[in-house]
């Protein structure tokens, strides 16, 4: 046998003996650890190849003998020995063994997570206070919106959907939740706590649905210091509606007038609690009434886009009498063409006496009921009024000035003295404050004789006059008794004046 053939056989024996040796076991950690796809075939070959065989196979594949075998005699290429010296193991023998611990673990980022879509930013058109957006939402989906708003602004959000089970969530970008969406209808109304972005989420629990998202941020109005009336001019925006909001106290009277050339103009007023004071389609664009609660009130005015309007809001100062008192005094300063309004509640049949002291011809009085009944027009005469009201309601007293003026106004609602049926006398008692006057009225006929006696442990003054202003007993006349024949059929005033300390008293009146 020739030398080359002997070498080739030896190589074949070595290769076969290597294949018959038992493989080393694979560690448990390697089976539990996922292997990358690119390393699977290589790792399998390496794991079952003994170290000793690897050293021999490496020498066989790279030594000079293998090179000589492939070129010694071309006639030997038809023999299978050429293929047998290239088993799978030598393919990996040129790469270093990779310990299982260094295998690259599977990467979870092979499938990137689904990104949350950016919310749609809401922006109001210039000069508007509301916006309406149309949308369609899929089943079990969420539509997202965002808008920027200021602290202390009132915001309303409403969702009208064609399908039920639509929820609304409103929260600040700071994470503060204003509307959770877990209970209640898909609507929100409230004052915003912080200047920031606010997120609005609309969620469809059930089927897909179309919806309309309405957002309102009214313009906040406030009165100037000591003012009781405000006015502003504007024009209806492209949306055809404008929203305003102002805060007022429960029990206050509010008068709102919208003056416009548009015959289709409407006014709606409702509280932040949802109580509607005036519906848009009822009567004209005006309102006058007593507010039920201390809260924000929203005014919605509507008309043709571009049409001008003037909005006037009056909230007069309510006059409250001290316990047992029959009069109150208010005063203030007026700029030229300025006015100040007050309101007082009266019962039908009561007498109202109003007197304003100011420089001559500097102020005017206008007095009218909330039903529009005018008691004093203010067109002429002195700034005073005395008369009996016909209806139980609030009465508005407006003081206006043509020039700058300081005024002091006294409002008197005297207590009425009545006799028991068949009686010719009666009594009244009370406590008068220091420096104040308590007033009473009693109806009597002309020609009757009336006597009045004032009893008090302190020094008080007694005054008597007719409703027509004729004085029967001036304060300065002295004494606390009076008797005389009445000159006319009318109400007669009996006044108790304190010039010093406060005091209790009793009045005895006889008419026969």
C-alpha positions, 0 to 999 in steps of 0.5 A: 500500500502506498504511503498516501493511501495509508495516511488517508485511511488513518484519517478516516479511522480517526474521524469515525472513532470521534463520531462514536464517542459519547457526547457530553451532557447539556447543562439544565440552565442551557435548556431553560434559557432560550437561545437565539435562532442564529446560534442554534445549529452551531451550539448543537454541534459544539455541545456534542463534540468531545474536547479530545476529538476536537483537538484531533479533528482540528489537526486533521483539517488544517495539517499538511497531510490533508493538503497533500491528499487533495493534490497527490493524485487526481485520480483519487477524487472519485473515492468517497474518502474526499467527502469523509474528511469533511464531517459536520464537526470540523465546520465548527472547529474553526470557531471557539467554543461558546459557553452556554452562559454567554448565550444571548437571551431572547429580546422582548423588544423584537415586537415594539409596544403599541404607542398611545396616540397623542390627544387632539388639541382643542383651540377656540376660534378667536372671540369665541367661548365655545366649540363643538366637535364631531367624532366617531369612536370604535367599540372598547376604544378611547378618543383623547383631547387636550386643551389649555385653560386658566385657573379659576375659569369655569369649564363645561364639557358635554358629550352627546352620543347616538349609543349608550355607555359612553363615559367622560373623563376630565383630568389635569396634566398634573394628574388631578381628576375632575371627572372620573367617568365611573358614575353619572352622565358624560358631562362636567361643569366646574371651576378649574384649579390650576393653569395647565393643560386639561385632558378629555377622554371619551370612552365607549364601553359598548358598540361604536358610536358617533358623538358630539363633544361640546366644550364651553369656557365662559368669559368671567365678568366682575363688577367694579368696586362698589358698583351695582351695574355693568355693561359691555358691547359685542357682536355674536361670534361665528358660532352664533353664541357667547357665554359669560359667567359671574358669581353672585350671592343667594337672595340677590336680585339680578337684572339682565338685559340684552339689547340688539337689532336681531329679532332672533336674539335669545338669552338663557341663564342657569346656575353652576348647579344646573338650575335653569333660571331662564330658558333661551326660547322663553320670552325675550332676551331679558331676565329679572329675578332673585338668585336661589344660591350663592354660586356661579351663574352662566349667561348664554346669549345667541343671535346671528353671527356678526350682529352687534349687541349690548349686555347690561347686568344689574345686581343691586345692593340689598338693604337689610334693616336691623332687628326692630328698626324701621329705617336704614341709611346708605351713602356713596359717591357717584361719578358723572353719569354714574348710578348705584342701585339698591333693592328692598323687599316690601309687603303689599300695603306697606309705606315706603319713604326714601330721601336722598340728600346731596347737592341741589339737582345733583342726584335723581331717584328711580323706584320700580318693582321687579314686575316693572311697576314704576313708583318714581321715574326720576324725570323731575322733582326732588330726590325723595319719595313717599307712597304705599306699594301695591304688591308684595315684591322687591323694589329697586331704588336707583340713585344716579348723578349728572355730575360727581356727587356724594349722597346719603339716602335714608330708606324708611318702611314704618310699622303699621299700627292697627286696632282690634275690631271695635277698639278705639285704641292700640299700643306699640312698643320697641327699642330705638337705637342711639341717634336713630328714628323708629317710625309708625303709621296709622290710618285715620279719617279727617275730623277724627280726634287722635291722641298719642302718648310716648312712655320711655325711661330715657329721653326720647322725642315724639314727632307726628305728621301726615303722609302729605308732609304736614307736621302736626307735632314737630320734635322741637315742640317738647313733651311726649304727648299730643292730641288734636283733630286730624285735617285729612283722611290719610296715613299719619306718621308717629316718629320716635327719635333718640338724640342720645342713648338707645332706649325702650318705649311704648306708644299709646294711640287713641282715635275717636 
